[in-house]
């Protein structure tokens, strides 16, 4: 009865992924990432954060809570400084736009599958019930003639 196989669906998903990779949002993201990678100041700050994060893991492991708080505060300061750099803000904005697009695609697929199930079972889209749910909820035994 199935019309499509898992392989068919994965092939379509790969095609959709290629389409998404060629959107304005992804293109903007790639340009912003390239600018970040070319900026020495930003790269140095990111390296500093990575180094501090390693220290934080070690401090946490050895239970050095006061030193850990200081390192975490240093990390926060650098993150705040990074956020003030226009290309970093641009990059973060582009990340959010790509994530929003991916979330939109995922939720559209999910909603469409749900709607297709409801419709194909003779259900009610407005109530969000499949035909089987409607039948079992109407199976009331109250003498309404539904049997």
N, C-alpha and C positions, 0 to 999 in steps of 0.2 A: 504494500500500500504506500510505502514511503516513496516520495518523488525524488528526494535528494539524499546523497550519502554525506557522511562526515567529511570525506575528501572533497566533494563538490563545494561544501560550505567553506572549508579551509581555503580552497582555491579562490573563492569569491572574497574571503576576508583579506587574502594577500593582495588581490586587485584593489580593494578598498584602501588598504594600507598604502599602496603605491599612489593612489589618488590623493590621500591625505598628505603624503610626503611632498606632493607638488602644489600644496596650497600656499597662499600668501602668508598665512600664519607660520608655517614651517620655514618658508624662505626667510622671513623676518628673523625667526629664531636662529637660523644658521648664520645669518649676517651678524647678529648681535653676539653670538658665541665666538665668532671669528675675531670681532673687535676686542672682546674680553681677553682672548688668548694672546692677542698682540700687545696688550697693555701691560707693561712691566710692573707698574705700581699695583695693579689689581692682582697679577700673578704672584707678586711677593706677599701681598696680604693674604691670599688664599693659602700659600705655603705656610705662612705664619699660623694661620688658623689650624691647618692640618697638624702642625708640630705641637701646638697647644692642646689640641684634642688628644693626641697621643699621650701627652703629659697627664691630661685629665684622667684618662683611662688608668694609667699607672697609679696615680694618686688615689683614685677610687678603690683600686685593687688593694692598696696597702692601708686603706682607712685613714688617709690624711685629709680629713674633711675641711679644715681651715685653708690649707694650701689649694685644695680642689676649688673652693669658693673663689679664691683669688684668680685662679687660672680661668674659671668659667666667666668671671667678670671681665678679664682681659679679652676673651673670645667675644663676648657681647659688645665690647667697645669697638673691636675691629669690624664686627658685623655692621654696627651702626655707621662706621666710617665708610665701609663698602657701599652701604645703601645710599650714601650721599653722592656717589660717583654716578653721573648720568648714564654711562654705558652699562653699568651694573643694573640700574633701575630699568633700563631698556631691555636688558636680557631677562630680568625677572618678569617683566610685563609680557615678553614674548613667550616665556615658559607658561605663564598663566593662560595665555590665549590658546596655545597648543593643547594644554590640559583641558580647557573648556571645550575645545572642539572634540577631543577624544571622549569626554564625558557626554557630550551631546550625541555623538554617534552611538555610544554604548546604551544610553537611556532610550534613544529612538529605536534601536534594535530590540531592546527588552520590551518596550511598550508595544511595538508592532507585533512581536511574537505573541504576547499576551492577548492583544486584540484579535489576532488571527485564530488563536485557540478558542476564545469566547465565541467569535463569529462562526467558526466551523462546527461548533457543537450546538449551534442554535441558541446561544446564550444571549445575555442582555449587556451590551457595552456600557450603557449608562449606569447600571448597577454593578458592573464588573463581575458578573456571575456567568459561569459556563452553563451549558444546557443541563449537565448533570447536577450542578448545584441548585439550579432553579427547580429541577424535578424533585430533588430530595427535600428542598425547603417547602415545596408545595405538597409533598406527600404528608398531608396533615392529619388524615384520619378523622376529619371533622364532618364527614358526610357531605362534602361539597361536590362530590362526583368526580373527583380528580383520579380515581382509580380505574 
